[in-house]
């Protein structure tokens, strides 16, 4: 009997020794030394400041998956949000980068995943349950060298205690595979403390000026919690995300599990770390949650019922942003790149949405902006100034000889508020954005004042801006949003410089 027991112990020990998924990217995507890795992860988490308050229950996170030196500071915003939370199961979904296969692969029940910070176990019940779902199987080869899930573990091991993981890799991103993964996630028990995570990077190896609009559109789909629109944008290649299919499945599952709002936590790209902006990868941290206030999240950002407060900027801060706008366009026309600015002002480094309007001799010369606060305000202004100068389709690009004769105006926007009744719209205070299908038009608050429009004329002209009939605002399928803006402009002419 003793002999048999000893053999059994040896057999079980060998089996357990084999049931370990060893790190694949330790030493390349993150440090292999446990102390060095711990210091890096904690420094990323400690650097996160001023996280928004979530008025409800966190259901899912969106995180990037590049080398931690590049994407870690962004991912840390999502993980800081759940620090000390009581999730006991974390369902990690990522795309396959190196192994092609059909469907999705879930981790082996009871398998241990090793990192320099220790081991985490694959949840036996959930892994077994998912492996019995059509379109999801256990395919160990899919996980062996994949990094999209592995790089999340050091953060989870730092911010959570006593949790198991359910690692899922999506193979070829076919529609039927996405549906199967979504259905499998929806079918998981709802009485457990479960966190869903979608691991994805965004636009890949484009110049920042070309990739930023793609990421902005994708973030707009995410924060308006509209997976169908994101699906269309990915299909039409207007948005680029290596884990876009995974994100679709997680968004739909999160909605089924009660999430009704999504919020951007941070955005950046690899150029923020390397200084090279000609070939960057975009990174997003976001949260999907079940709001205590209920209601759908169709707000393009964190919409409020009451009027949000317009940004307050000092005269010095306004002058700094106007200088950045002018120097960005000048630098771009001189060198083909947007200059870097050393900004220490925390107000200007906060995420901000803005438009830059350029006029010449009193006539519009270009106007471009972003309604989503996905970059620090000063970076938004720099980017939009260049785009207003060279990419407004209504005008030919500005030439270098024109710059001294241009006049810059900046509008810093509040979050969008959906209009339930047009009586809410106040001409002179509100700007308008109108959305109908793929048509979208926006007019700043000062436009209606400049032209002397009443409310109906303002709505009609916003329809024209969206290339829609002037009465499209009356249709129930048309969404109308209002916003306010802090507007300021250069106080002197530069024509003599």
Secondary structure, DSSP 8 states (H G I E B T S, - for coil): -HHHHHHHHHHHHHHHHHSEE--SSBTTTB-SSHHHHHHHHHHHHHT-------SEEEEEEEE--S-HHHHHHHHHHHHHHTTT----EEEEEEE-SS---SSEEE--TT-EEEETTEEEEB-HHHHHHHHTSTTEE--THHHHS--TTHHHHHHHHHH--S-EEEEEEE-S--HHHHHHHHHHHHTS-SSS-EEEEEE---SEEE-HHHHHHHHHHHHHHHHTT-HHHHHHHHHTTSS--TTHHHHHHHHHHHHHTT--EEEEEEEEETHHHHS--SSEEEEEEEEEEEETT-----SSSS--SS--------HHHHHHHHHHHHHHHHHHHHHSS--------HHHHSB-EEEEEEEETTEEEEEEEESS--SBHHHHHHHHHHHHHHT-TTS----GGGGGGEEEEEEEE---EE-SSGGG--TTT-EEEEEETTEEEEE-HHHHHHHT--HHHHHHHHHHHTTS-TTGGGSTT-EEEEE-EEEEE-SS--TT-
